Amino acid sequence: MTSPTKEDIAAARAAVGYHPADSNGDGHVSKEEEQMYLEFKRKELEDADAMRDAQRKMAWFSLAGMLLYPAIVLIAVLVGVDQAAKILGDMAAVYFVSVAAIVAAFFGAQAMQTKPKK
Ligand SMILES: [Ca+2]
């Protein structure tokens, strides 16, 4: 077999489509295009990382609120603000379901993302 000629490479590239870094579509990745592409990729990764951090923080915050809720009710009773304790008690049902939904959505999304893609 002979080594691929320039025409072969061009044909292969045409079949696959342009390289994603080749933003002006001239079939050649220049230095600027390469840098732009790498910068874009880096930003993408940073965004994904920031999103994961935000979601994790939210899940932890929700869980902490859920665990501290009874303690807050207890404190309200002990301090003697009965009205606050009563309102917190009335809110509890809605609150727990909402927080459970947030946490479930977080772990569900995590599970879906970590599942290997076929
Ligand atoms: Ca180009």
Backbone and ligand atoms as CSV (ligand in chain L), in Angstrom:
chain,resi,resn,atom,element,x,y,z
A,1,MET,N,N,0.853,-1.206,0.000
A,1,MET,CA,C,0.000,0.000,0.000
A,1,MET,C,C,0.878,1.241,0.000
A,2,THR,N,N,0.472,2.170,-0.827
A,2,THR,CA,C,1.189,3.446,-0.837
A,2,THR,C,C,0.647,4.336,0.273
A,3,SER,N,N,1.440,5.254,0.695
A,3,SER,CA,C,0.977,6.176,1.739
A,3,SER,C,C,-0.095,7.094,1.151
A,4,PRO,N,N,-1.062,7.531,1.968
A,4,PRO,CA,C,-2.164,8.348,1.445
A,4,PRO,C,C,-1.671,9.677,0.865
A,5,THR,N,N,-2.224,10.007,-0.282
A,5,THR,CA,C,-1.850,11.266,-0.916
A,5,THR,C,C,-2.663,12.406,-0.318
A,6,LYS,N,N,-2.328,13.609,-0.713
A,6,LYS,CA,C,-3.063,14.798,-0.244
A,6,LYS,C,C,-4.537,14.696,-0.608
A,7,GLU,N,N,-4.808,14.130,-1.817
A,7,GLU,CA,C,-6.188,13.994,-2.275
A,7,GLU,C,C,-6.962,13.018,-1.393
A,8,ASP,N,N,-6.277,11.912,-1.002
A,8,ASP,CA,C,-6.923,10.928,-0.127
A,8,ASP,C,C,-7.335,11.568,1.190
A,9,ILE,N,N,-6.417,12.340,1.745
A,9,ILE,CA,C,-6.692,12.994,3.033
A,9,ILE,C,C,-7.845,13.972,2.893
A,10,ALA,N,N,-7.827,14.730,1.799
A,10,ALA,CA,C,-8.896,15.706,1.566
A,10,ALA,C,C,-10.240,15.001,1.414
A,11,ALA,N,N,-10.233,13.841,0.705
A,11,ALA,CA,C,-11.467,13.088,0.501
A,11,ALA,C,C,-11.988,12.557,1.833
A,12,ALA,N,N,-11.069,12.036,2.645
A,12,ALA,CA,C,-11.460,11.505,3.953
A,12,ALA,C,C,-12.051,12.605,4.814
A,13,ARG,N,N,-11.434,13.772,4.724
A,13,ARG,CA,C,-11.915,14.897,5.528
A,13,ARG,C,C,-13.292,15.343,5.039
A,14,ALA,N,N,-13.470,15.326,3.739
A,14,ALA,CA,C,-14.766,15.714,3.179
A,14,ALA,C,C,-15.848,14.732,3.597
A,15,ALA,N,N,-15.476,13.434,3.689
A,15,ALA,CA,C,-16.449,12.410,4.065
A,15,ALA,C,C,-16.865,12.585,5.523
A,16,VAL,N,N,-15.906,12.902,6.379
A,16,VAL,CA,C,-16.184,13.054,7.808
A,16,VAL,C,C,-16.794,14.417,8.087
A,17,GLY,N,N,-16.515,15.384,7.247
A,17,GLY,CA,C,-16.899,16.769,7.513
A,17,GLY,C,C,-15.670,17.483,8.020
A,18,TYR,N,N,-15.786,18.772,8.168
A,18,TYR,CA,C,-14.632,19.541,8.599
A,18,TYR,C,C,-14.289,19.254,10.041
A,19,HIS,N,N,-13.049,19.411,10.345
A,19,HIS,CA,C,-12.610,19.294,11.734
A,19,HIS,C,C,-13.314,20.378,12.554
A,20,PRO,N,N,-13.793,20.017,13.752
A,20,PRO,CA,C,-14.543,21.011,14.542
A,20,PRO,C,C,-13.748,22.278,14.847
A,21,ALA,N,N,-12.422,22.176,14.858
A,21,ALA,CA,C,-11.621,23.361,15.153
A,21,ALA,C,C,-11.522,24.293,13.952
A,22,ASP,N,N,-11.819,23.763,12.767
A,22,ASP,CA,C,-11.678,24.564,11.533
A,22,ASP,C,C,-12.897,25.462,11.376
A,23,SER,N,N,-12.878,26.611,12.070
A,23,SER,CA,C,-14.104,27.410,12.166
A,23,SER,C,C,-14.435,28.142,10.871
A,24,ASN,N,N,-13.457,28.445,10.023
A,24,ASN,CA,C,-13.809,29.106,8.764
A,24,ASN,C,C,-13.935,28.117,7.603
A,25,GLY,N,N,-13.772,26.811,7.914
A,25,GLY,CA,C,-14.094,25.776,6.938
A,25,GLY,C,C,-13.189,25.725,5.722
A,26,ASP,N,N,-11.934,26.159,5.859
A,26,ASP,CA,C,-11.042,26.094,4.700
A,26,ASP,C,C,-10.255,24.783,4.663
A,27,GLY,N,N,-10.596,23.857,5.558
A,27,GLY,CA,C,-9.953,22.556,5.532
A,27,GLY,C,C,-8.592,22.534,6.196
A,28,HIS,N,N,-8.278,23.606,6.868
A,28,HIS,CA,C,-6.984,23.662,7.535
A,28,HIS,C,C,-7.146,24.325,8.900
A,29,VAL,N,N,-6.555,23.716,9.918
A,29,VAL,CA,C,-6.658,24.275,11.270
A,29,VAL,C,C,-5.449,25.157,11.533
A,30,SER,N,N,-5.685,26.450,11.521
A,30,SER,CA,C,-4.579,27.382,11.753
A,30,SER,C,C,-4.290,27.495,13.246
A,31,LYS,N,N,-3.217,28.188,13.565
A,31,LYS,CA,C,-2.814,28.335,14.972
A,31,LYS,C,C,-3.910,29.034,15.788
A,32,GLU,N,N,-4.493,30.087,15.195
A,32,GLU,CA,C,-5.554,30.816,15.910
A,32,GLU,C,C,-6.762,29.928,16.141
A,33,GLU,N,N,-7.101,29.150,15.097
A,33,GLU,CA,C,-8.266,28.267,15.214
A,33,GLU,C,C,-8.035,27.213,16.289
A,34,GLU,N,N,-6.804,26.691,16.324
A,34,GLU,CA,C,-6.484,25.686,17.327
A,34,GLU,C,C,-6.615,26.264,18.725
A,35,GLN,N,N,-6.080,27.490,18.901
A,35,GLN,CA,C,-6.153,28.126,20.214
A,35,GLN,C,C,-7.590,28.411,20.619
A,36,MET,N,N,-8.364,28.877,19.630
A,36,MET,CA,C,-9.767,29.171,19.902
A,36,MET,C,C,-10.506,27.900,20.321
A,37,TYR,N,N,-10.220,26.827,19.594
A,37,TYR,CA,C,-10.861,25.540,19.863
A,37,TYR,C,C,-10.522,25.048,21.267
A,38,LEU,N,N,-9.222,25.129,21.621
A,38,LEU,CA,C,-8.779,24.677,22.943
A,38,LEU,C,C,-9.410,25.529,24.035
A,39,GLU,N,N,-9.463,26.853,23.778
A,39,GLU,CA,C,-10.070,27.774,24.737
A,39,GLU,C,C,-11.538,27.412,24.947
A,40,PHE,N,N,-12.210,27.120,23.850
A,40,PHE,CA,C,-13.628,26.753,23.898
A,40,PHE,C,C,-13.818,25.482,24.704
A,41,LYS,N,N,-12.960,24.497,24.428
A,41,LYS,CA,C,-13.038,23.213,25.148
A,41,LYS,C,C,-12.803,23.419,26.636
A,42,ARG,N,N,-11.814,24.278,26.947
A,42,ARG,CA,C,-11.490,24.533,28.354
A,42,ARG,C,C,-12.674,25.171,29.054
A,43,LYS,N,N,-13.292,26.147,28.372
A,43,LYS,CA,C,-14.464,26.812,28.945
A,43,LYS,C,C,-15.588,25.812,29.175
A,44,GLU,N,N,-15.766,24.919,28.233
A,44,GLU,CA,C,-16.805,23.891,28.341
A,44,GLU,C,C,-16.587,23.044,29.591
A,45,LEU,N,N,-15.353,22.618,29.796
A,45,LEU,CA,C,-15.025,21.787,30.951
A,45,LEU,C,C,-15.229,22.569,32.243
A,46,GLU,N,N,-14.796,23.845,32.236
A,46,GLU,CA,C,-14.958,24.672,33.431
A,46,GLU,C,C,-16.433,24.866,33.766
A,47,ASP,N,N,-17.241,25.077,32.722
A,47,ASP,CA,C,-18.674,25.255,32.940
A,47,ASP,C,C,-19.288,24.001,33.538
A,48,ALA,N,N,-18.917,22.854,32.982
A,48,ALA,CA,C,-19.453,21.589,33.485
A,48,ALA,C,C,-19.044,21.386,34.939
A,49,ASP,N,N,-17.804,21.761,35.236
A,49,ASP,CA,C,-17.294,21.628,36.598
A,49,ASP,C,C,-18.064,22.531,37.552
A,50,ALA,N,N,-18.277,23.789,37.141
A,50,ALA,CA,C,-19.005,24.743,37.981
A,50,ALA,C,C,-20.440,24.268,38.207
A,51,MET,N,N,-21.023,23.686,37.162
A,51,MET,CA,C,-22.398,23.200,37.275
A,51,MET,C,C,-22.475,22.068,38.299
A,52,ARG,N,N,-21.515,21.150,38.210
A,52,ARG,CA,C,-21.497,20.027,39.173
A,52,ARG,C,C,-21.344,20.550,40.598
A,53,ASP,N,N,-20.447,21.533,40.770
A,53,ASP,CA,C,-20.237,22.102,42.106
A,53,ASP,C,C,-21.526,22.714,42.630
A,54,ALA,N,N,-22.200,23.481,41.776
A,54,ALA,CA,C,-23.432,24.162,42.187
A,54,ALA,C,C,-24.494,23.145,42.579
A,55,GLN,N,N,-24.609,22.087,41.763
A,55,GLN,CA,C,-25.619,21.064,42.059
A,55,GLN,C,C,-25.310,20.356,43.370
A,56,ARG,N,N,-24.026,20.063,43.571
A,56,ARG,CA,C,-23.631,19.364,44.805
A,56,ARG,C,C,-23.951,20.231,46.011
A,57,LYS,N,N,-23.616,21.530,45.903
A,57,LYS,CA,C,-23.872,22.449,47.002
A,57,LYS,C,C,-25.367,22.505,47.308
A,58,MET,N,N,-26.162,22.575,46.246
A,58,MET,CA,C,-27.606,22.661,46.417
A,58,MET,C,C,-28.138,21.413,47.117
A,59,ALA,N,N,-27.660,20.241,46.697
A,59,ALA,CA,C,-28.120,18.992,47.299
A,59,ALA,C,C,-27.755,18.946,48.781
A,60,TRP,N,N,-26.524,19.357,49.091
A,60,TRP,CA,C,-26.092,19.354,50.494
A,60,TRP,C,C,-26.909,20.340,51.310
A,61,PHE,N,N,-27.137,21.521,50.741
A,61,PHE,CA,C,-27.909,22.546,51.440
A,61,PHE,C,C,-29.325,22.039,51.725
A,62,SER,N,N,-29.930,21.383,50.753
A,62,SER,CA,C,-31.275,20.844,50.914
A,62,SER,C,C,-31.302,19.782,52.005
A,63,LEU,N,N,-30.304,18.887,51.951
A,63,LEU,CA,C,-30.239,17.820,52.949
A,63,LEU,C,C,-30.060,18.389,54.348
A,64,ALA,N,N,-29.168,19.390,54.467
A,64,ALA,CA,C,-28.916,19.999,55.766
A,64,ALA,C,C,-30.200,20.632,56.298
A,65,GLY,N,N,-30.927,21.323,55.406
A,65,GLY,CA,C,-32.183,21.942,55.806
A,65,GLY,C,C,-33.181,20.912,56.289
A,66,MET,N,N,-33.211,19.786,55.581
A,66,MET,CA,C,-34.132,18.703,55.929
A,66,MET,C,C,-33.794,18.139,57.306
A,67,LEU,N,N,-32.486,17.947,57.546
A,67,LEU,CA,C,-32.066,17.352,58.818
A,67,LEU,C,C,-32.229,18.337,59.972
A,68,LEU,N,N,-32.050,19.645,59.672
A,68,LEU,CA,C,-32.124,20.644,60.736
A,68,LEU,C,C,-33.559,21.078,61.018
A,69,TYR,N,N,-34.463,20.746,60.131
A,69,TYR,CA,C,-35.844,21.204,60.252
A,69,TYR,C,C,-36.462,20.855,61.616
A,70,PRO,N,N,-36.401,19.566,62.017
A,70,PRO,CA,C,-36.968,19.228,63.339
A,70,PRO,C,C,-36.300,20.005,64.459
A,71,ALA,N,N,-34.982,20.206,64.342
A,71,ALA,CA,C,-34.260,20.946,65.375
A,71,ALA,C,C,-34.770,22.383,65.452
A,72,ILE,N,N,-35.045,22.971,64.284
A,72,ILE,CA,C,-35.539,24.355,64.260
A,72,ILE,C,C,-36.926,24.435,64.890
A,73,VAL,N,N,-37.753,23.439,64.609
A,73,VAL,CA,C,-39.083,23.392,65.221
A,73,VAL,C,C,-38.952,23.296,66.741
A,74,LEU,N,N,-38.029,22.413,67.158
A,74,LEU,CA,C,-37.794,22.215,68.592
A,74,LEU,C,C,-37.320,23.519,69.240
A,75,ILE,N,N,-36.401,24.199,68.570
A,75,ILE,CA,C,-35.886,25.469,69.093
A,75,ILE,C,C,-37.015,26.477,69.214
A,76,ALA,N,N,-37.869,26.520,68.197
A,76,ALA,CA,C,-38.989,27.459,68.210
A,76,ALA,C,C,-39.892,27.185,69.406
A,77,VAL,N,N,-40.114,25.897,69.691
A,77,VAL,CA,C,-40.945,25.528,70.851
A,77,VAL,C,C,-40.255,25.939,72.144
A,78,LEU,N,N,-38.950,25.628,72.228
A,78,LEU,CA,C,-38.199,25.912,73.454
A,78,LEU,C,C,-38.119,27.407,73.722
A,79,VAL,N,N,-37.915,28.172,72.642
A,79,VAL,CA,C,-37.796,29.620,72.799
A,79,VAL,C,C,-39.166,30.220,73.136
A,80,GLY,N,N,-40.210,29.516,72.785
A,80,GLY,CA,C,-41.543,29.957,73.155
A,80,GLY,C,C,-42.293,30.684,72.072
A,81,VAL,N,N,-41.769,30.626,70.822
A,81,VAL,CA,C,-42.535,31.235,69.726
A,81,VAL,C,C,-43.447,30.152,69.134
A,82,ASP,N,N,-44.567,29.949,69.819
A,82,ASP,CA,C,-45.470,28.850,69.462
A,82,ASP,C,C,-46.039,29.013,68.058
A,83,GLN,N,N,-46.292,30.280,67.696
A,83,GLN,CA,C,-46.845,30.531,66.362
A,83,GLN,C,C,-45.872,30.049,65.286
A,84,ALA,N,N,-44.562,30.350,65.482
A,84,ALA,CA,C,-43.543,29.928,64.522
A,84,ALA,C,C,-43.486,28.402,64.454
A,85,ALA,N,N,-43.537,27.765,65.620
A,85,ALA,CA,C,-43.492,26.305,65.665
A,85,ALA,C,C,-44.674,25.709,64.913
A,86,LYS,N,N,-45.832,26.323,65.085
A,86,LYS,CA,C,-47.042,25.816,64.437
A,86,LYS,C,C,-46.942,25.976,62.916
A,87,ILE,N,N,-46.452,27.141,62.480
A,87,ILE,CA,C,-46.308,27.386,61.043
A,87,ILE,C,C,-45.291,26.422,60.441
A,88,LEU,N,N,-44.178,26.224,61.134
A,88,LEU,CA,C,-43.154,25.286,60.647
A,88,LEU,C,C,-43.744,23.878,60.540
A,89,GLY,N,N,-44.547,23.521,61.519
A,89,GLY,CA,C,-45.185,22.201,61.490
A,89,GLY,C,C,-46.122,22.061,60.308
A,90,ASP,N,N,-46.863,23.140,60.021
A,90,ASP,CA,C,-47.788,23.106,58.887
A,90,ASP,C,C,-47.032,23.023,57.563
A,91,MET,N,N,-45.853,23.675,57.524
A,91,MET,CA,C,-45.064,23.702,56.285
A,91,MET,C,C,-44.338,22.394,56.026
A,92,ALA,N,N,-44.125,21.630,57.083
A,92,ALA,CA,C,-43.236,20.472,57.009
A,92,ALA,C,C,-43.574,19.532,55.846
A,93,ALA,N,N,-44.855,19.205,55.683
A,93,ALA,CA,C,-45.247,18.228,54.659
A,93,ALA,C,C,-44.786,18.676,53.272
A,94,VAL,N,N,-45.106,19.932,52.937
A,94,VAL,CA,C,-44.726,20.457,51.620
A,94,VAL,C,C,-43.209,20.541,51.504
A,95,TYR,N,N,-42.606,21.026,52.566
A,95,TYR,CA,C,-41.154,21.230,52.557
A,95,TYR,C,C,-40.410,19.923,52.323
A,96,PHE,N,N,-40.768,18.892,53.046
A,96,PHE,CA,C,-40.039,17.632,52.942
A,96,PHE,C,C,-40.188,17.021,51.558
A,97,VAL,N,N,-41.378,17.104,51.005
A,97,VAL,CA,C,-41.596,16.542,49.668
A,97,VAL,C,C,-40.759,17.299,48.634
A,98,SER,N,N,-40.730,18.639,48.744
A,98,SER,CA,C,-39.964,19.456,47.797
A,98,SER,C,C,-38.480,19.133,47.879
A,99,VAL,N,N,-37.971,19.077,49.093
A,99,VAL,CA,C,-36.542,18.810,49.271
A,99,VAL,C,C,-36.208,17.397,48.793
A,100,ALA,N,N,-37.066,16.461,49.107
A,100,ALA,CA,C,-36.841,15.084,48.650
A,100,ALA,C,C,-36.791,15.050,47.129
A,101,ALA,N,N,-37.652,15.854,46.477
A,101,ALA,CA,C,-37.668,15.902,45.016
A,101,ALA,C,C,-36.359,16.465,44.479
A,102,ILE,N,N,-35.858,17.522,45.126
A,102,ILE,CA,C,-34.588,18.128,44.684
A,102,ILE,C,C,-33.453,17.118,44.811
A,103,VAL,N,N,-33.375,16.478,45.959
A,103,VAL,CA,C,-32.294,15.522,46.203
A,103,VAL,C,C,-32.414,14.335,45.249
A,104,ALA,N,N,-33.642,13.870,45.045
A,104,ALA,CA,C,-33.850,12.737,44.140
A,104,ALA,C,C,-33.441,13.113,42.716
A,105,ALA,N,N,-33.787,14.337,42.301
A,105,ALA,CA,C,-33.420,14.795,40.952
A,105,ALA,C,C,-31.907,14.851,40.811
A,106,PHE,N,N,-31.227,15.327,41.866
A,106,PHE,CA,C,-29.765,15.418,41.847
A,106,PHE,C,C,-29.144,14.043,41.665
A,107,PHE,N,N,-29.566,13.089,42.491
A,107,PHE,CA,C,-28.956,11.770,42.415
A,107,PHE,C,C,-29.375,11.049,41.134
A,108,GLY,N,N,-30.588,11.317,40.687
A,108,GLY,CA,C,-31.026,10.724,39.426
A,108,GLY,C,C,-30.172,11.207,38.264
A,109,ALA,N,N,-29.907,12.512,38.240
A,109,ALA,CA,C,-29.080,13.091,37.173
A,109,ALA,C,C,-27.669,12.535,37.240
A,110,GLN,N,N,-27.147,12.412,38.458
A,110,GLN,CA,C,-25.802,11.856,38.640
A,110,GLN,C,C,-25.738,10.441,38.071
A,111,ALA,N,N,-26.745,9.646,38.403
A,111,ALA,CA,C,-26.766,8.250,37.966
A,111,ALA,C,C,-26.834,8.162,36.441
A,112,MET,N,N,-27.628,9.064,35.845
A,112,MET,CA,C,-27.765,9.037,34.378
A,112,MET,C,C,-26.465,9.438,33.704
A,113,GLN,N,N,-25.767,10.426,34.303
A,113,GLN,CA,C,-24.525,10.902,33.698
A,113,GLN,C,C,-23.416,9.875,33.785
A,114,THR,N,N,-23.371,9.141,34.908
A,114,THR,CA,C,-22.270,8.193,35.103
A,114,THR,C,C,-22.507,6.894,34.340
A,115,LYS,N,N,-23.735,6.692,33.862
A,115,LYS,CA,C,-24.007,5.483,33.093
A,115,LYS,C,C,-23.191,5.508,31.797
A,116,PRO,N,N,-22.456,4.442,31.505
A,116,PRO,CA,C,-21.616,4.459,30.305
A,116,PRO,C,C,-22.434,4.589,29.027
A,117,LYS,N,N,-21.957,5.462,28.133
A,117,LYS,CA,C,-22.673,5.704,26.881
A,117,LYS,C,C,-22.348,4.607,25.876
A,118,LYS,N,N,-23.353,4.197,25.128
A,118,LYS,CA,C,-23.136,3.154,24.117
A,118,LYS,C,C,-22.993,3.799,22.748
L,1,CA,CA,CA,-9.444,27.228,8.962
